[in-house]
Amino acid sequence: MMSPHANIERTNACPSDSSSAINTDTTPPPALLRLPRELRDLIYEYYVQADGGYILNPETNKLVHADGTPICLSLALVCRQTQAEIDGLALQLNAITFTSTFVSATRKEVAAHDGIVSSILWQKRMFMSRLISQLLTAEMTETIAVAFPQFSPILDGWKANSHDAVGVLTNPYFSAGEVPSLWRDFIHYVFHQMSKHPEYVSKCQQEEERWAILPSWRSFTKFNGCRATQLSNLHQDPWRILEDQQLENLAPIAHVDVVPSNYCPHTKYTHSAAAVALRFLSSLPRQTMKSIRNVVLEETCESVSNPACHGRGFITLCKDNPKLRVRRLANLWKNVFTVSSTSRLLYTHRGSRQRESSSMHRSQLAAKDITRAVGEWIMDASALPSLGMPEDSYTLILDGGPTLDHTSRVFQTVQRDVAWQTALDVLYARGSLPTLPWLDRRMRPAYMCEGLPDALRKLSMEHALVQCNFDPGSPHDIESLLQDNIGW
């Protein structure tokens, strides 16, 4: 019987391997198979282990050795007994490393994928901001509150048609102080509930007629009632790479061209290592997948489609294979720390020489952006156990390379920001400051994210769900902070 690993290992077998080399004789080979099983197992382990393990070749979508050479397991072809005894051992003993992948030939498709994922969410938010007060019933609110209790206060604001509560839907950077991916799930869920309203279709049509009179320069904001009805059941997981046919089907619904209008031929649109790994691992037979023990994800550059949450795609795989261990390394300097949208446009579009020069002067990392960027990665990873990720199956490592000491100094900005958030909460609790309403508190500049101070205290260099390979520093002393700034 053929090994279930044939599609991984045998496709890269040595050129000398052929069907004529397989010993079909029932007489066992005289040397190897006369050895005790324990000794044979040691030989097999030595034979299959590769320095650096395996990596994925993105051009061929096949595993190769870390140095790029083909995987050769011809010993498994000696006879059926050796095949059975070696079966799956290579995947058990060799870690498989995936990296952020850019392929020039698929640049436009990856850009379209990113545009579709973001456009679907944006259109739903715009629709909700216009009609949520008319289509969100009390019964729907109760159902949504059970599924997402952390967002109950904002549901109350929507129900009361609060201007501030409805206004947050037009802010693409607002996530209500909660885990960003859960906020996006919440938006999709609310939209789906609203689509069940008996007047949903008629309201869509009325809104489309109202927005049809917009001037042409604002056409990108026009409401499309037909598209709104198609969006109701559409929720695209950002970590799931879209195939060509899916892109063609979803692009008209998401109001995104197969080549998006904001596409830039100079930009390297990159899939995250997690997304690449999920596409490959999901294509394997279940038995082959269960042989894999260690997966390493190296996020070495900025990726498309909210990469911080892509670890969620491994929940099902880790449940099905309890022995699987996933280690995700997110490089802070090349991936996590964000570039301002203005700088990105100036750089990627490469306009006049003056414009290109000005973009280089915006190469500094803005302190105001550091904590929110790091916080998104930390909080999305910290939420995984509550979403079903088995214990010890997944680890996020914040990679400060290549300058660990400098990363430690920069990371003090994060410690400072969460200390201010904690200090304000202490003052609210003591009554030293008037208690703010739920939404007002979370919209304050000093507020970062609910639970981030506690998650940062748990951040360590080992033995934690979220780790780092640099010294993150110590939390600030809150009482000293309050005393030093008394009267502010």
LUMTOR-701400 format. One record per residue (C-alpha): residue in one letter; y, z, x. Coordinates in steps of 0.05 Angstrom, whole numbers, padded with zeros to 5 digits, always signed. Layout:
<pts>
AYZX;...
</pts>
This chain:
<pts>
M+00000+00000+00000;M+00069-00018+00027;S+00114+00039+00049;P+00171+00052+00001;H+00215+00052+00063;A+00201-00021+00077;N+00269-00043+00054;I+00302+00002+00104;E+00257+00004+00164;R+00212-00057+00164;T+00269-00105+00154;N+00294-00083+00222;A+00226-00084+00255;C+00217-00111+00325;P+00211-00187+00328;S+00141-00180+00357;D+00117-00147+00293;S+00079-00193+00247;S+00025-00191+00196;S-00026-00211+00249;A-00009-00148+00287;I-00033-00102+00230;N-00102-00074+00243;T-00139-00081+00177;D-00205-00058+00208;T-00232+00006+00177;T-00250+00032+00247;P-00194+00077+00270;P-00158+00061+00335;P-00196+00095+00392;A-00139+00135+00423;L-00083+00159+00377;L-00124+00175+00316;R-00175+00215+00355;L-00122+00265+00373;P-00113+00328+00329;R-00064+00317+00272;E-00016+00369+00300;L-00011+00330+00365;R-00004+00264+00329;D+00054+00293+00288;L+00090+00312+00352;I+00080+00241+00378;Y+00106+00212+00313;E+00168+00257+00314;Y+00184+00237+00386;Y+00173+00164+00368;V+00219+00160+00307;Q+00276+00204+00331;A+00337+00164+00353;D+00397+00188+00393;G+00454+00193+00344;G+00409+00179+00285;Y+00422+00118+00241;I+00486+00085+00217;L+00499+00032+00163;N+00518-00038+00186;P+00570-00057+00133;E+00561-00131+00146;T+00486-00132+00132;N+00483-00068+00089;K+00423-00045+00131;L+00411+00016+00173;V+00412+00009+00249;H+00411+00056+00308;A+00476+00090+00326;D+00486+00041+00382;G+00478-00018+00334;T+00408-00039+00355;P+00355-00054+00302;I+00308+00001+00280;C+00237-00012+00306;L+00179+00027+00275;S+00121-00019+00293;L+00074+00040+00303;A+00072+00047+00227;L+00041-00023+00225;V-00020-00005+00267;C-00063+00014+00208;R-00059+00046+00139;Q-00071+00116+00166;T-00013+00113+00216;Q+00030+00083+00161;A+00014+00140+00114;E+00025+00193+00168;I+00093+00164+00191;D+00117+00147+00122;G+00186+00177+00109;L+00188+00215+00175;A+00244+00173+00205;L+00290+00187+00147;Q+00273+00261+00149;L+00289+00269+00223;N+00348+00222+00233;A+00416+00236+00202;I+00448+00175+00169;T+00522+00167+00184;F+00569+00128+00140;T+00642+00114+00158;S+00703+00089+00120;T+00692+00015+00115;F+00741-00043+00116;V+00713-00114+00112;S+00764-00169+00117;A+00724-00215+00071;T+00728-00165+00013;R+00801-00143+00023;K+00824-00171-00045;E+00764-00143-00083;V+00776-00072-00055;A+00850-00078-00073;A+00830-00099-00144;H+00782-00040-00149;D+00837+00008-00130;G+00885-00024-00179;I+00836-00021-00237;V+00819+00053-00227;S+00893+00073-00223;S+00916+00026-00278;I+00864+00052-00329;L+00889+00123-00319;W+00962+00103-00319;Q+00957+00063-00384;K+00922+00120-00419;R+00977+00168-00397;M+01031+00121-00422;F+00995+00113-00489;M+00987+00188-00496;S+01060+00202-00480;R+01081+00158-00539;L+01030+00176-00592;I+00996+00242-00575;S+01037+00281-00625;Q+01014+00234-00680;L+00940+00226-00663;L+00920+00294-00633;T+00893+00335-00691;A+00879+00410-00692;E+00805+00396-00694;M+00810+00352-00632;T+00850+00405-00596;E+00796+00457-00608;T+00742+00410-00582;I+00783+00393-00520;A+00799+00466-00507;V+00725+00483-00505;A+00711+00428-00455;F+00773+00442-00412;P+00797+00514-00426;Q+00842+00514-00364;F+00887+00463-00398;S+00895+00500-00464;P+00969+00517-00453;I+00987+00444-00443;L+00947+00426-00505;D+00990+00475-00544;G+01052+00442-00516;W+01027+00373-00537;K+01010+00399-00606;A+01080+00426-00613;N+01109+00360-00586;S+01143+00398-00529;H+01187+00350-00490;D+01167+00382-00423;A+01093+00382-00439;V+01093+00309-00461;G+01138+00290-00402;V+01086+00309-00350;L+01044+00250-00373;T+01094+00203-00341;N+01091+00238-00274;P+01035+00206-00233;Y+01035+00263-00183;F+01028+00320-00233;S+00959+00352-00243;A+00980+00416-00280;G+00966+00458-00218;E+00891+00447-00226;V+00838+00407-00189;P+00867+00336-00190;S+00801+00302-00208;L+00790+00351-00266;W+00861+00335-00292;R+00842+00261-00292;D+00777+00278-00329;F+00819+00316-00379;I+00865+00257-00391;H+00805+00210-00402;Y+00773+00261-00449;V+00836+00271-00490;F+00847+00197-00496;H+00775+00187-00520;Q+00785+00241-00573;M+00850+00210-00597;S+00815+00142-00605;K+00772+00173-00660;H+00833+00183-00704;P+00828+00140-00767;E+00898+00113-00755;Y+00885+00098-00682;V+00883+00022-00688;S+00943+00017-00735;K+00984+00063-00690;C+00966+00019-00630;Q+00991-00043-00667;Q+01056-00009-00688;E+01070+00014-00618;E+01057-00055-00591;E+01107-00085-00639;R+01159-00033-00620;W+01152-00045-00546;A+01150-00121-00554;I+01226-00123-00555;L+01232-00095-00485;P+01270-00141-00436;S+01227-00181-00388;W+01246-00139-00328;R+01210-00081-00361;S+01149-00121-00382;F+01104-00079-00337;T+01114-00020-00383;K+01102-00058-00448;F+01049-00029-00493;N+00989-00071-00509;G+00954-00047-00572;C+00893-00091-00563;R+00883-00065-00493;A+00892+00007-00516;T+00833-00001-00564;Q+00790-00029-00507;L+00809+00029-00461;S+00783+00083-00509;N+00712+00086-00479;L+00731+00064-00409;H+00726+00117-00354;Q+00712+00088-00285;D+00687+00137-00233;P+00732+00126-00172;W+00674+00135-00124;R+00632+00080-00155;I+00646+00013-00121;L+00655-00043-00171;E+00615-00107-00162;D+00646-00176-00171;Q+00625-00184-00244;Q+00650-00115-00262;L+00717-00131-00229;E+00724-00194-00271;N+00706-00157-00335;L+00752-00097-00324;A+00812-00132-00294;P+00839-00160-00361;I+00829-00093-00396;A+00864-00055-00341;H+00919-00107-00339;V+00904-00120-00266;D+00895-00189-00236;V+00834-00200-00193;V+00887-00205-00139;P+00935-00148-00158;S+01010-00162-00160;N+01023-00108-00108;Y+00969-00136-00062;C+00990-00143+00011;P+00950-00186+00059;H+00968-00141+00117;T+00939-00078+00086;K+00868-00056+00103;Y+00842-00036+00035;T+00785+00011+00054;H+00727+00042+00016;S+00714+00115+00032;A+00651+00133+00071;A+00628+00171+00010;A+00634+00110-00035;V+00598+00066+00015;A+00542+00117+00022;L+00534+00125-00053;R+00528+00050-00063;F+00475+00045-00009;L+00435+00108-00027;S+00436+00091-00102;S+00403+00024-00086;L+00342+00057-00054;P+00276+00072-00090;R+00275+00144-00114;Q+00217+00163-00067;T+00254+00135-00007;M+00317+00173-00026;K+00278+00238-00030;S+00257+00229+00043;I+00329+00232+00067;R+00351+00300+00094;N+00419+00292+00127;V+00477+00248+00109;V+00542+00249+00149;L+00606+00219+00119;E+00661+00204+00169;E+00727+00193+00132;T+00766+00162+00189;C+00822+00126+00152;E+00860+00126+00086;S+00816+00099+00030;V+00826+00073-00041;S+00814+00107-00108;N+00828+00181-00099;P+00779+00193-00041;A+00785+00269-00043;C+00741+00272-00105;H+00686+00224-00081;G+00640+00281-00063;R+00627+00289-00137;G+00584+00226-00135;F+00532+00264-00094;I+00518+00317-00146;T+00462+00278-00180;L+00431+00257-00114;C+00431+00329-00087;K+00401+00355-00152;D+00345+00303-00148;N+00334+00318-00074;P+00344+00393-00061;K+00331+00383+00014;L+00389+00334+00022;R+00448+00360+00062;V+00515+00322+00059;R+00569+00336+00112;R+00635+00302+00100;L+00686+00301+00156;A+00757+00285+00132;N+00804+00270+00190;L+00871+00302+00175;W+00914+00255+00217;K+00881+00189+00198;N+00863+00204+00126;V+00885+00268+00092;F+00958+00271+00113;T+00993+00220+00070;V+01044+00167+00087;S+01104+00163+00041;S+01102+00105-00008;T+01168+00079+00019;S+01142+00077+00090;R+01079+00043+00067;L+01116-00012+00032;L+01163-00024+00090;Y+01104-00027+00138;T+01054-00068+00098;H+01101-00121+00072;R+01131-00135+00140;G+01197-00162+00116;S+01257-00173+00161;R+01259-00147+00231;Q+01308-00095+00209;R+01262-00071+00154;E+01202-00069+00200;S+01242-00029+00250;S+01265+00021+00197;S+01194+00036+00176;M+01178+00060+00246;H+01233+00112+00241;R+01197+00141+00181;S+01134+00157+00221;Q+01145+00232+00216;L+01100+00275+00173;A+01142+00308+00119;A+01128+00383+00114;K+01134+00380+00038;D+01075+00333+00034;I+01025+00370+00079;T+01000+00426+00034;R+00992+00384-00029;A+00952+00332+00010;V+00906+00383+00043;G+00902+00423-00021;E+00875+00364-00061;W+00816+00357-00012;I+00802+00432-00010;M+00806+00442-00086;D+00764+00381-00104;A+00710+00405-00056;S+00715+00477-00081;A+00704+00453-00153;L+00637+00420-00137;P+00592+00482-00150;S+00622+00490-00219;L+00606+00417-00233;G+00533+00425-00214;M+00529+00415-00138;P+00470+00456-00112;E+00486+00511-00064;D+00489+00491+00010;S+00479+00418-00007;Y+00550+00395+00009;T+00601+00414+00062;L+00672+00388+00072;I+00698+00394+00144;L+00772+00384+00156;D+00774+00348+00222;G+00836+00362+00264;G+00818+00314+00320;P+00839+00288+00368;T+00891+00343+00377;L+00861+00409+00352;D+00914+00455+00381;H+00971+00415+00350;T+00933+00412+00284;S+00930+00488+00284;R+01006+00492+00292;V+01018+00441+00237;F+00969+00478+00191;Q+01015+00538+00192;T+01056+00498+00141;V+00998+00505+00093;Q+00992+00580+00106;R+01066+00587+00095;D+01067+00549+00029;V+01008+00587-00002;A+01040+00652+00020;W+01103+00636-00019;Q+01062+00619-00080;T+01024+00685-00074;A+01089+00724-00062;L+01120+00696-00126;D+01058+00714-00166;V+01062+00785-00139;L+01134+00791-00161;Y+01116+00763-00230;A+01060+00814-00237;R+01105+00872-00216;G+01160+00851-00264;S+01209+00841-00207;L+01221+00770-00232;P+01220+00746-00304;T+01152+00718-00322;L+01155+00643-00329;P+01120+00603-00382;W+01054+00571-00359;L+01082+00501-00349;D+01148+00523-00319;R+01112+00564-00266;R+01069+00505-00246;M+01127+00458-00240;R+01165+00502-00191;P+01173+00473-00120;A+01140+00535-00089;Y+01078+00527-00132;M+01021+00488-00100;C+00956+00494-00138;E+00919+00547-00177;G+00865+00579-00133;L+00889+00547-00068;P+00910+00613-00035;D+00840+00642-00048;A+00806+00577-00025;L+00847+00578+00039;R+00826+00650+00054;K+00754+00627+00050;L+00766+00569+00097;S+00728+00581+00161;M+00700+00545+00221;E+00629+00553+00197;H+00585+00577+00139;A+00630+00557+00082;L+00635+00502+00031;V+00700+00480+00063;Q+00705+00486+00138;C+00749+00462+00194;N+00739+00447+00268;F+00806+00478+00289;D+00836+00547+00282;P+00869+00549+00213;G+00907+00612+00230;S+00912+00676+00189;P+00942+00685+00120;H+01013+00712+00120;D+01024+00785+00103;I+01053+00782+00033;E+01087+00850+00035;S+01122+00833+00100;L+01144+00767+00071;L+01173+00801+00010;Q+01208+00854+00052;D+01237+00804+00101;N+01266+00762+00044;I+01286+00817-00004;G+01343+00795-00050;W+01325+00721-00050;
</pts>
